[in-house]
Amino acid sequence: MSPWFYLSIASLSIGGVFALLVAIARTPVIHHIFPEGYFYYALVGHVDLAIVVFVLSFSVFLWERAIKKVSKISFLLAFSGFLNIALSSLIGHGKVVSNNYLPTIDNALFLAGAGFYFLGFWLASLELLPKVRVFSKDPLVHLSSVAIILSIIMLFAFIVSIPKTGPKSELYMFYERLYWAPGHIQQFINGVMLLYAWYYLTARDVKLKTLRILSVVFVIASSLQALVPLIFKDPISKNAIIFSELLYAIGLGIPIFMHLAVLMRYLKPKFKETKFAGTFLSMLLFTIGALIAYIGFDSDLRIPAHYHGMVTAITIGFMALSYEVLSKSSKLTLTQVYLYGSGMLMFISGLYFAGLLGAPRKVFGTGFTDNPVVLTSLGVMGFGTALAVLGGAMFVIYLSYLALKTALEEGKSQGAG
């Protein structure tokens, strides 16, 4: 098994621990046990590890399966970056900047970690670039190829964003401008890899034909997003933000829903099978997350409700895919998928209805309100988090057990040889 697979699982597990801490800090009654100042460090650790590092690392693992292996140096760079990010979030030292896409701790340890991780990720992408086959009829090869191209566009977006950051004295604006364009393109990568999971779980042997045209939309929309720092004087100006949202709505959401409509023909309702449960919950979470965005929201808890729907759709899809790759589906894996999926549905519902009534995002505790509906919604969010963390823990522990078992078996085999 690729080391990128184990890196993704380790990142998800540590990010899940941080998620539990963040949820405790937002849950009525029990939030008092949590140190207020550390909440923001835990939030950085959760988002960066359980969302960014997990999804991108798992993506590289899938690219290797579809195309070819990458060098050890790219993995070692990414692994060292992961350790730095985790350690920096755990220590809780430095200025926390709660910007979008890659919440940042402005200190040398964290910045070195982010730099090393993305250097490793982009090196792996560049290694794979000569082997891409965008016109392959194999959906897994095609989608991997498109995602690799998008990762290179993401690198370009990061480079052209550097001159537009402004003075470092305005930390939030500095990092928001730096991450805005590449962060948006990462969401296109996430969308393509979500489709990879759905095809793997439902129709991996289907021959893609006209549907491949939709990938042109992904590439064009991502390329336009990469040009935002060049087109607009300020990449996070009002016009730039509207432009980016239109690219999301047209260039990301619509193509995925078109693929989804086709894939529904291959989805056989077998609620007692892990593969179906994971696929169905992944599609449901994505649809809810997308609908929240299309309905619209302000800067409140509906924003994390939206992106958790989108991201956890990928997470649960990757979980079900992992069991298929390892051929380890069972009652245990079915229970794990349902626990995680139902927990996230409660989590998203709690966030959405609290946000609908004005509950702010990225805020510690519940002192901002005494509205019983908001407090109840946050309680639902907290309970859902507990279920999701339990499901996530089951996934990590079970895969760790399988990894250890495989390593011991390989060791015995080599010893016998």
C-alpha positions as CSV (number, residue, x, y, z in Angstrom):
1,M,0.0,0.0,0.0
2,S,1.3,3.5,-0.9
3,P,2.7,5.6,2.0
4,W,0.4,8.4,0.8
5,F,-2.5,6.2,1.9
6,Y,-1.2,5.9,5.5
7,L,-0.4,9.6,5.5
8,S,-4.0,10.4,4.7
9,I,-5.3,8.1,7.4
10,A,-2.9,9.6,10.0
11,S,-3.9,13.1,9.0
12,L,-7.6,12.3,9.2
13,S,-7.2,10.7,12.7
14,I,-5.3,13.7,14.2
15,G,-7.6,16.1,12.5
16,G,-10.6,14.2,13.9
17,V,-9.2,14.7,17.5
18,F,-9.0,18.5,16.8
19,A,-12.5,18.4,15.4
20,L,-13.8,16.9,18.7
21,L,-12.1,19.7,20.6
22,V,-13.6,22.4,18.3
23,A,-17.1,20.8,18.8
24,I,-16.7,20.8,22.6
25,A,-15.9,24.5,22.4
26,R,-19.1,25.2,20.6
27,T,-21.5,22.9,22.5
28,P,-23.7,24.4,25.2
29,V,-23.0,23.5,28.9
30,I,-19.7,21.6,28.2
31,H,-17.8,24.4,26.3
32,H,-16.6,25.7,29.7
33,I,-14.2,22.8,30.1
34,F,-12.3,24.0,27.1
35,P,-9.6,26.7,27.2
36,E,-10.9,29.5,25.1
37,G,-7.6,30.6,23.5
38,Y,-6.7,27.1,22.3
39,F,-10.0,26.8,20.4
40,Y,-8.5,28.6,17.4
41,Y,-5.4,26.4,17.3
42,A,-7.6,23.3,17.3
43,L,-9.7,24.8,14.5
44,V,-6.5,25.2,12.4
45,G,-5.4,21.6,13.1
46,H,-8.8,20.2,12.3
47,V,-9.3,22.1,9.0
48,D,-5.8,21.7,7.7
49,L,-5.3,18.0,8.6
50,A,-8.8,16.5,8.3
51,I,-9.7,18.4,5.2
52,V,-6.7,19.6,3.2
53,V,-3.9,17.2,4.0
54,F,-6.2,14.1,4.2
55,V,-8.0,14.8,0.9
56,L,-4.9,15.7,-1.1
57,S,-2.8,12.8,0.3
58,F,-5.6,10.3,-0.5
59,S,-5.9,11.8,-4.0
60,V,-2.2,11.2,-4.6
61,F,-2.7,7.6,-3.4
62,L,-5.5,7.2,-6.0
63,W,-3.4,8.8,-8.7
64,E,-0.7,6.3,-8.1
65,R,-3.2,3.4,-8.4
66,A,-4.5,4.8,-11.7
67,I,-1.3,6.0,-13.3
68,K,2.1,5.3,-11.7
69,K,4.0,5.5,-8.4
70,V,5.7,8.7,-7.4
71,S,9.2,9.2,-5.8
72,K,9.9,8.8,-2.1
73,I,11.2,12.4,-1.9
74,S,7.7,13.9,-2.6
75,F,6.2,11.8,0.2
76,L,9.0,12.6,2.7
77,L,8.5,16.3,2.0
78,A,4.7,16.0,2.5
79,F,5.1,13.8,5.6
80,S,7.5,16.3,7.3
81,G,5.0,19.1,6.4
82,F,2.2,17.1,8.0
83,L,4.2,16.6,11.2
84,N,5.0,20.3,11.4
85,I,1.3,21.4,10.9
86,A,0.1,18.9,13.6
87,L,2.8,19.9,16.1
88,S,2.2,23.6,15.6
89,S,-1.5,23.2,16.1
90,L,-0.9,21.0,19.2
91,I,1.6,23.4,20.8
92,G,-0.7,26.4,20.3
93,H,1.9,29.1,19.9
94,G,1.9,31.9,17.4
95,K,-0.8,34.2,15.9
96,V,-3.8,32.3,14.5
97,V,-5.2,33.7,11.2
98,S,-8.7,32.3,10.6
99,N,-8.6,32.8,6.8
100,N,-10.4,30.6,4.3
101,Y,-9.0,27.4,2.7
102,L,-5.9,27.1,4.8
103,P,-6.3,28.6,8.3
104,T,-2.8,29.6,9.4
105,I,-0.7,29.9,12.5
106,D,1.8,32.6,11.7
107,N,5.0,31.1,13.0
108,A,8.0,29.4,11.5
109,L,7.0,25.8,12.4
110,F,3.6,26.0,10.8
111,L,4.7,27.9,7.7
112,A,7.5,25.4,7.2
113,G,5.0,22.6,7.5
114,A,2.6,24.1,5.0
115,G,5.5,24.8,2.6
116,F,6.9,21.3,2.9
117,Y,3.6,19.6,2.5
118,F,2.6,21.5,-0.7
119,L,6.1,21.2,-2.1
120,G,5.7,17.4,-1.8
121,F,2.2,17.4,-3.2
122,W,3.1,19.5,-6.2
123,L,6.3,17.5,-6.8
124,A,4.2,14.4,-7.0
125,S,1.8,16.1,-9.4
126,L,4.7,17.2,-11.7
127,E,6.1,13.7,-11.7
128,L,2.7,12.3,-12.8
129,L,2.0,15.0,-15.3
130,P,3.8,13.4,-18.3
131,K,1.7,10.2,-17.8
132,V,-1.7,11.7,-17.7
133,R,-4.3,10.5,-20.2
134,V,-7.2,12.9,-20.3
135,F,-8.9,11.2,-23.2
136,S,-8.9,7.8,-21.6
137,K,-12.3,6.1,-21.5
138,D,-11.4,4.5,-18.2
139,P,-13.1,6.9,-15.7
140,L,-10.4,6.4,-13.0
141,V,-7.5,7.2,-15.4
142,H,-9.4,10.1,-16.9
143,L,-10.5,11.7,-13.6
144,S,-7.0,11.2,-12.1
145,S,-5.5,12.9,-15.1
146,V,-7.8,15.9,-14.9
147,A,-7.1,16.2,-11.1
148,I,-3.4,16.2,-11.8
149,I,-3.7,19.0,-14.4
150,L,-5.8,21.0,-11.9
151,S,-3.1,20.6,-9.2
152,I,-0.6,22.2,-11.6
153,I,-3.1,25.0,-12.3
154,M,-3.3,25.4,-8.5
155,L,0.5,25.8,-8.3
156,F,0.3,28.5,-10.9
157,A,-2.5,30.3,-9.0
158,F,-0.4,30.2,-5.9
159,I,2.6,31.7,-7.7
160,V,0.7,34.6,-9.3
161,S,-1.1,35.3,-5.9
162,I,2.2,36.0,-4.1
163,P,2.7,39.6,-5.5
164,K,-0.9,40.4,-4.6
165,T,-0.8,39.6,-0.9
166,G,-0.1,43.2,0.4
167,P,1.7,44.1,3.6
168,K,2.3,41.3,6.1
169,S,1.1,43.7,8.8
170,E,-2.5,42.9,7.8
171,L,-2.2,39.2,8.4
172,Y,-5.8,38.1,7.6
173,M,-5.8,40.0,4.3
174,F,-2.3,38.8,3.5
175,Y,-3.2,35.1,3.8
176,E,-6.6,35.5,2.3
177,R,-5.2,37.0,-0.9
178,L,-2.4,34.3,-0.9
179,Y,-4.8,31.3,-0.6
180,W,-7.9,32.6,-2.3
181,A,-7.2,31.5,-5.9
182,P,-5.3,28.3,-5.2
183,G,-7.8,27.4,-2.5
184,H,-10.7,27.7,-4.9
185,I,-8.9,25.4,-7.4
186,Q,-8.4,22.8,-4.7
187,Q,-12.1,22.6,-4.5
188,F,-12.2,21.6,-8.2
189,I,-9.6,18.9,-7.4
190,N,-11.8,17.7,-4.6
191,G,-14.9,17.6,-6.9
192,V,-13.0,15.5,-9.5
193,M,-11.8,13.1,-6.8
194,L,-15.3,12.8,-5.4
195,L,-16.4,11.7,-8.9
196,Y,-13.5,9.2,-8.8
197,A,-14.8,7.7,-5.6
198,W,-18.4,7.5,-7.0
199,Y,-17.3,5.8,-10.2
200,Y,-15.0,3.4,-8.3
201,L,-17.9,2.4,-6.0
202,T,-20.7,2.2,-8.7
203,A,-19.4,2.0,-12.3
204,R,-15.6,1.7,-12.4
205,D,-15.8,-0.5,-15.5
206,V,-18.0,1.9,-17.5
207,K,-16.5,3.5,-20.6
208,L,-16.6,7.3,-20.4
209,K,-17.4,9.0,-23.7
210,T,-19.3,12.2,-24.0
211,L,-19.2,12.7,-20.2
212,R,-15.4,13.4,-20.6
213,I,-16.4,16.8,-22.2
214,L,-17.5,17.9,-18.7
215,S,-13.9,17.8,-17.6
216,V,-13.1,20.6,-20.0
217,V,-15.5,22.7,-17.9
218,F,-13.4,21.9,-14.8
219,V,-10.2,22.9,-16.5
220,I,-11.5,26.1,-18.0
221,A,-13.2,27.2,-14.7
222,S,-10.0,26.4,-12.7
223,S,-7.8,28.3,-15.3
224,L,-10.1,31.3,-15.0
225,Q,-9.9,31.1,-11.2
226,A,-6.1,31.0,-11.5
227,L,-6.2,34.2,-13.4
228,V,-8.1,36.1,-10.7
229,P,-5.0,37.6,-9.2
230,L,-4.0,38.8,-12.7
231,I,-7.4,40.0,-13.7
232,F,-8.4,41.9,-10.5
233,K,-6.3,44.4,-8.7
234,D,-7.3,42.8,-5.4
235,P,-8.1,39.0,-5.7
236,I,-10.6,39.2,-2.8
237,S,-12.4,42.3,-4.0
238,K,-16.2,42.2,-4.3
239,N,-16.1,41.6,-8.1
240,A,-13.4,38.9,-7.7
241,I,-15.5,37.1,-5.1
242,I,-18.6,37.2,-7.3
243,F,-16.5,35.9,-10.2
244,S,-15.2,33.1,-8.1
245,E,-18.7,32.1,-6.9
246,L,-20.0,32.0,-10.5
247,L,-17.2,29.7,-11.4
248,Y,-18.1,27.4,-8.6
249,A,-21.8,27.4,-9.4
250,I,-21.4,26.8,-13.2
251,G,-18.0,25.2,-13.5
252,L,-18.1,22.8,-10.5
253,G,-21.6,22.1,-9.2
254,I,-23.4,21.6,-12.6
255,P,-20.8,19.1,-14.1
256,I,-20.8,17.1,-10.9
257,F,-24.6,16.9,-10.8
258,M,-24.6,15.8,-14.4
259,H,-22.3,13.0,-13.6
260,L,-24.4,12.2,-10.5
261,A,-27.6,11.9,-12.7
262,V,-25.8,9.3,-14.9
263,L,-24.3,7.4,-11.9
264,M,-27.8,7.0,-10.3
265,R,-28.5,4.4,-12.9
266,Y,-25.8,2.2,-11.5
267,L,-26.6,2.7,-7.9
268,K,-28.4,-0.4,-6.6
269,P,-30.2,0.2,-3.2
270,K,-28.6,-2.3,-0.9
271,F,-28.7,-0.6,2.5
272,K,-26.9,-3.5,4.2
273,E,-23.8,-3.2,2.0
274,T,-21.0,-0.9,2.9
275,K,-20.3,0.1,-0.7
276,F,-23.9,1.3,-1.2
277,A,-24.2,3.0,2.2
278,G,-21.0,4.9,1.6
279,T,-21.9,6.0,-1.9
280,F,-25.5,7.0,-1.0
281,L,-24.4,9.0,2.1
282,S,-21.6,10.6,0.1
283,M,-24.1,11.7,-2.7
284,L,-26.6,12.9,-0.1
285,L,-24.0,15.0,1.8
286,F,-22.8,16.5,-1.4
287,T,-26.3,17.4,-2.5
288,I,-27.1,19.0,0.8
289,G,-23.9,21.0,0.9
290,A,-24.4,22.2,-2.7
291,L,-28.0,23.2,-2.1
292,I,-27.0,25.3,0.9
293,A,-24.6,27.2,-1.4
294,Y,-27.2,27.6,-4.1
295,I,-29.8,28.9,-1.6
296,G,-27.2,31.4,-0.3
297,F,-25.9,32.4,3.1
298,D,-24.2,35.2,5.1
299,S,-21.0,35.0,7.1
300,D,-22.4,32.7,9.7
301,L,-22.5,29.0,10.6
302,R,-24.2,28.2,7.3
303,I,-20.8,28.5,5.7
304,P,-19.2,25.6,7.6
305,A,-22.5,23.7,7.1
306,H,-22.0,24.1,3.4
307,Y,-18.3,23.1,3.1
308,H,-18.6,20.3,5.6
309,G,-21.3,18.8,3.4
310,M,-19.1,19.0,0.4
311,V,-15.9,17.8,2.1
312,T,-17.4,15.0,4.2
313,A,-19.0,13.7,1.1
314,I,-15.5,13.1,-0.1
315,T,-14.4,11.7,3.2
316,I,-17.1,9.1,3.5
317,G,-16.6,8.3,-0.2
318,F,-12.9,7.7,0.4
319,M,-13.8,5.6,3.5
320,A,-16.1,3.3,1.5
321,L,-13.5,3.2,-1.3
322,S,-10.8,2.1,1.2
323,Y,-12.8,-0.9,2.2
324,E,-13.3,-1.8,-1.5
325,V,-9.6,-1.5,-2.2
326,L,-8.8,-3.7,0.8
327,S,-11.7,-6.1,0.2
328,K,-12.7,-5.7,3.8
329,S,-16.4,-4.9,3.8
330,S,-18.3,-6.3,6.8
331,K,-21.0,-5.4,9.5
332,L,-18.3,-3.5,11.3
333,T,-17.5,-1.3,8.2
334,L,-21.2,-0.8,7.5
335,T,-21.8,0.4,11.1
336,Q,-18.8,2.7,10.8
337,V,-20.1,4.3,7.6
338,Y,-23.6,4.8,9.0
339,L,-22.2,6.3,12.3
340,Y,-20.0,8.7,10.5
341,G,-22.6,9.7,7.9
342,S,-25.5,10.1,10.3
343,G,-23.3,12.1,12.6
344,M,-22.3,14.5,9.9
345,L,-25.9,14.9,8.8
346,M,-26.7,16.0,12.3
347,F,-23.6,18.2,12.5
348,I,-24.5,20.0,9.3
349,S,-28.2,20.4,10.3
350,G,-27.2,21.9,13.6
351,L,-24.8,24.3,12.0
352,Y,-27.2,25.3,9.3
353,F,-30.2,26.1,11.5
354,A,-28.0,27.9,14.1
355,G,-26.5,30.0,11.3
356,L,-29.9,30.7,9.8
357,L,-30.7,32.4,13.1
358,G,-27.5,34.4,13.0
359,A,-25.0,32.2,14.9
360,P,-21.5,33.4,13.9
361,R,-18.7,31.2,12.6
362,K,-15.2,30.8,14.1
363,V,-16.4,31.9,17.6
364,F,-15.7,30.2,20.9
365,G,-18.6,29.2,23.2
366,T,-22.3,30.1,23.1
367,G,-22.2,33.5,24.9
368,F,-23.3,35.3,21.7
369,T,-26.9,34.0,22.1
370,D,-29.6,32.9,24.6
371,N,-32.0,31.8,21.8
372,P,-33.2,28.3,22.7
373,V,-33.5,27.2,19.1
374,V,-29.9,28.2,18.4
375,L,-28.7,26.5,21.6
376,T,-30.7,23.3,20.6
377,S,-29.2,23.4,17.1
378,L,-25.7,23.7,18.6
379,G,-26.5,20.8,20.8
380,V,-27.5,18.7,17.8
381,M,-24.3,19.8,16.2
382,G,-22.3,18.6,19.3
383,F,-24.1,15.2,19.4
384,G,-23.6,14.7,15.7
385,T,-19.9,15.5,16.1
386,A,-19.6,12.8,18.8
387,L,-21.2,10.2,16.4
388,A,-19.0,11.3,13.5
389,V,-15.8,11.2,15.7
390,L,-16.7,7.7,16.9
391,G,-17.3,6.6,13.3
392,G,-14.0,8.2,12.2
393,A,-12.2,6.6,15.1
394,M,-13.6,3.2,14.1
395,F,-12.3,3.7,10.6
396,V,-8.8,4.8,11.7
397,I,-8.4,2.0,14.3
398,Y,-9.7,-0.7,11.9
399,L,-7.4,0.4,9.0
400,S,-4.5,0.7,11.4
401,Y,-5.1,-2.9,12.5
402,L,-5.3,-4.1,8.9
403,A,-2.0,-2.2,8.1
404,L,-0.2,-3.8,11.1
405,K,-1.6,-7.2,10.2
406,T,-0.4,-6.8,6.6
407,A,3.1,-5.7,7.7
408,L,3.4,-8.7,10.0
409,E,2.3,-11.1,7.3
410,E,4.8,-9.5,4.8
411,G,7.5,-9.8,7.4
412,K,6.8,-13.5,8.0
413,S,6.8,-14.1,4.3
414,Q,10.1,-12.4,3.7
415,G,11.6,-14.3,6.7
416,A,10.4,-17.6,5.3
417,G,11.9,-16.7,2.0
